[in-house]
Amino acid sequence: MTIEPEDRERILAETRFVSTFTKDCDDWVTVKKEIMKGLPSTLRKNFSTRDPKTKEQWLNNFEKELINYYHNLTRVRLVLRSLSERREMFGELR
């Protein structure tokens, strides 16, 4: 997947904005949701989707780059947790 430079910059800008209020949150899915809320649907296609059967998240290469970018920006290492780990942390999730 190739992302146009202006699209990449728009996603990075939204990531910078989200980092101002997610603070110490280290949950990738939580941060990803906040980033995606501020992006038009045309840019959301750059993010992975859940597995249709297991409902587990997975990371594509762009998301791995974005996690590294977020770490360099905030010093918070985002973690991709399993659905069961997230349910344990946050309660019942849909």
Secondary structure, DSSP 8 states (H G I E B T S, - for coil): ----HHHHHHHHHHHHHHHHHHTT--BHHHHHHHHHHTS-HHHHTTS----TTT------HHHHHHHHHHHHHHS---B---HHHHHHHHSS--
